[in-house]
Amino acid sequence: MDTVVEAIRQEFAAHADPEIREKGQRFFKEEVRCYGMKTATGIAIAKKYWKEVKAREKQEIFSLCEELYSSGMMEEAFVVSEWAPRLAGRYESGDIAVFRHWIETYITNWATCDGLCNHAVGDFIVRYPEHIEELKRWTQSENRWMRRAAAVSLVVPARRGEFLSDALGIADLLLTDTDDLVQKGYGWLLKEASRKHTDEVFSYVMANKRVMPRTALRYAIELMPKNLKAEAMKKDW
């Protein structure tokens, strides 16, 4: 075990709180393994040790991330979510394979999925937009977290008004997905896209609301004016 990983685990163990651990479980349907600590504490520890590892080679830092993921502990996964985006300036096109492997192998709940994908994978796609096709392939995976990742990786750029056609394309591919966490993922993507493209997302929802699960629809229209929400929610067929 790398000494930095060992030190992180010792600090996390020292901050472990059974009460926080028990309360945290309520946010998940699946069982999660965690130390139990305030998010701010975990982030502070991650930032502290980033200072020690940032000068290392990117591949070595990726190896540390994998070592952290391998424990299955949520706070250790959050360290990866904190570190990986800080490598964005060093990303190379082939790094999509690393992210794919991590999602397939280590992601087991919505929080670790979103933590990695919102920033690290999203930043990667902004730098290498040709890999948007990779996200679209993820929508066909049997792994629910790969499918959610396809949507939530575009959340931040969509918030800025970017990748509208791709966001709608991913929503198309996930449109009738039966998994509620995937539905929430692409609904969230549409919601963020609606910040800059309200009319386009509203038109998309209206064209698809007969088959779109209500969970996804409610997420998608959350930021829209009341009159548009009411129109979208009507069962007029």
C-alpha positions in Angstrom: 0.0 0.0 0.0 1.3 3.5 -0.9 2.1 5.5 2.2 -0.3 8.3 1.1 -3.2 5.9 0.8 -2.3 4.5 4.2 -2.2 7.9 5.8 -5.6 8.8 4.2 -7.2 5.7 5.6 -5.8 6.3 9.0 -7.3 9.9 9.0 -10.6 8.6 7.8 -10.7 5.9 10.5 -9.9 8.5 13.1 -12.9 10.7 12.0 -15.3 7.8 11.6 -18.6 8.4 13.3 -21.2 5.6 13.6 -24.1 8.0 13.8 -23.2 9.8 10.6 -22.6 6.4 8.9 -26.1 5.2 9.9 -27.7 8.4 8.8 -25.9 8.3 5.5 -27.4 5.0 4.6 -30.8 6.5 4.3 -29.9 8.2 1.1 -29.3 4.9 -0.7 -31.4 1.9 -1.6 -28.3 -0.3 -1.9 -26.0 -0.9 1.1 -23.0 1.5 1.1 -19.7 1.1 2.9 -18.4 4.2 4.5 -16.5 5.5 7.5 -19.2 8.0 8.4 -18.0 11.6 8.4 -19.0 15.1 7.3 -18.4 15.7 3.6 -16.4 18.8 4.3 -14.0 16.8 6.5 -13.4 14.2 3.7 -12.8 16.9 1.1 -10.4 18.7 3.4 -8.4 15.5 3.8 -8.4 14.8 0.1 -7.1 18.3 -0.6 -4.4 18.0 2.1 -3.0 14.8 0.5 -3.4 16.2 -3.1 -0.6 18.5 -2.2 1.6 15.5 -1.5 0.8 13.6 -4.7 0.2 16.3 -7.4 3.9 16.3 -8.5 3.8 12.6 -9.3 3.3 11.2 -12.8 -0.4 11.1 -13.9 -0.3 7.3 -14.3 1.0 7.0 -10.7 -1.8 9.2 -9.5 -4.3 7.1 -11.4 -2.9 4.0 -9.7 -3.4 5.7 -6.3 -7.0 6.4 -7.3 -7.5 2.7 -8.2 -6.1 1.7 -4.9 -8.5 4.0 -3.1 -11.4 2.7 -5.1 -10.5 -0.9 -4.4 -11.5 -0.5 -0.7 -15.1 0.0 -1.6 -15.3 2.8 1.0 -17.3 5.8 -0.2 -15.1 8.5 1.3 -12.1 6.9 -0.5 -14.0 7.1 -3.7 -14.7 10.8 -3.0 -10.9 11.3 -2.8 -10.8 10.1 -6.4 -13.6 12.5 -7.3 -11.6 15.3 -5.8 -8.2 14.3 -7.4 -9.2 13.2 -10.9 -10.5 16.6 -12.1 -7.3 18.2 -10.9 -5.5 16.2 -13.6 -7.7 17.6 -16.3 -4.8 19.6 -17.8 -2.9 16.3 -18.2 -5.7 14.3 -19.7 -4.9 12.4 -22.9 -7.4 10.9 -25.4 -6.8 7.4 -24.2 -7.8 8.2 -20.6 -11.4 7.5 -21.4 -10.5 3.8 -21.0 -9.4 4.5 -17.4 -12.7 6.2 -16.5 -14.7 3.4 -18.2 -12.8 0.8 -16.2 -13.4 2.7 -12.9 -17.1 3.0 -13.6 -17.5 -0.6 -14.6 -15.4 -2.0 -11.8 -15.8 0.3 -8.7 -18.9 2.5 -9.0 -21.7 1.0 -6.9 -24.0 4.0 -6.0 -25.3 7.2 -7.4 -23.0 9.4 -5.2 -19.7 7.9 -6.4 -21.1 7.8 -10.0 -21.9 11.5 -10.0 -18.8 12.4 -8.0 -16.5 11.0 -10.7 -18.6 11.8 -13.8 -19.8 15.4 -13.1 -16.3 16.7 -13.2 -13.6 14.3 -14.2 -15.4 12.7 -17.1 -17.2 15.9 -18.0 -13.9 17.8 -18.1 -12.5 15.0 -20.3 -15.4 15.2 -22.8 -15.0 19.0 -23.0 -11.4 18.5 -24.0 -12.0 15.5 -26.2 -15.5 16.0 -27.6 -15.0 13.2 -30.1 -15.5 10.8 -27.2 -19.1 11.8 -26.9 -19.7 8.6 -28.9 -18.3 6.6 -26.0 -20.9 8.1 -23.7 -23.6 7.1 -26.2 -22.3 3.5 -26.2 -22.5 3.5 -22.4 -26.3 4.0 -22.6 -26.5 0.4 -23.9 -24.6 -1.2 -21.0 -26.3 -3.7 -18.7 -24.6 -1.8 -15.9 -26.9 0.8 -14.5 -24.0 3.0 -13.4 -22.6 3.1 -16.9 -26.0 4.2 -18.2 -26.3 6.9 -15.5 -22.7 8.0 -16.2 -23.6 8.5 -19.9 -26.0 11.2 -18.8 -24.5 12.8 -15.7 -21.1 13.2 -17.4 -22.6 16.0 -19.5 -24.5 17.8 -16.6 -21.9 20.5 -16.0 -21.3 21.4 -19.7 -25.0 21.3 -20.3 -25.5 23.8 -17.5 -23.3 26.1 -19.5 -25.4 25.6 -22.6 -23.0 23.2 -24.3 -23.6 19.8 -26.0 -27.4 20.3 -26.4 -27.8 18.0 -29.3 -25.7 15.3 -27.6 -27.7 15.7 -24.4 -30.9 15.2 -26.3 -29.4 12.3 -28.1 -28.4 10.6 -24.9 -31.9 11.2 -23.5 -33.3 9.5 -26.6 -31.1 6.5 -26.0 -32.2 6.3 -22.3 -35.7 7.5 -22.8 -37.6 4.3 -21.7 -35.0 3.0 -19.3 -36.7 1.2 -16.5 -34.1 2.0 -13.8 -35.2 5.0 -11.7 -31.6 6.1 -11.0 -31.0 6.2 -14.8 -34.2 8.1 -15.3 -33.2 10.6 -12.7 -29.8 10.9 -14.3 -31.0 11.8 -17.8 -33.8 13.9 -16.3 -31.2 15.9 -14.4 -29.2 16.3 -17.7 -32.3 17.7 -19.4 -33.0 20.0 -16.4 -29.5 21.5 -16.7 -29.7 21.8 -20.4 -33.0 23.7 -19.9 -31.2 26.5 -18.1 -29.9 27.9 -21.5 -32.2 26.0 -23.8 -35.7 26.1 -22.2 -37.6 26.0 -25.5 -35.7 23.2 -27.0 -35.9 21.0 -23.9 -39.6 21.8 -23.4 -40.2 20.8 -27.1 -38.3 17.6 -26.4 -40.4 16.8 -23.3 -43.6 17.5 -25.1 -42.7 15.3 -28.0 -41.8 12.4 -25.8 -43.9 12.7 -22.7 -46.2 9.8 -23.6 -43.3 7.4 -23.2 -41.0 9.3 -20.9 -41.1 7.9 -17.3 -42.7 10.5 -15.0 -39.6 10.5 -12.8 -37.5 11.7 -15.7 -40.1 14.1 -16.8 -40.4 15.8 -13.4 -36.6 16.2 -13.2 -36.5 17.6 -16.7 -39.0 20.4 -16.2 -38.0 21.3 -12.6 -36.6 24.7 -13.6 -39.2 25.7 -16.1 -41.9 28.4 -15.6 -45.1 27.2 -14.0 -47.2 27.3 -17.2 -44.7 25.1 -19.0 -44.6 22.7 -16.1 -48.3 22.4 -16.1 -48.5 21.8 -19.8 -45.8 19.2 -19.6 -47.5 17.3 -16.8 -50.9 17.1 -18.5 -52.0 13.7 -19.5 -53.6 14.9 -22.7 -53.7 11.7 -24.7 
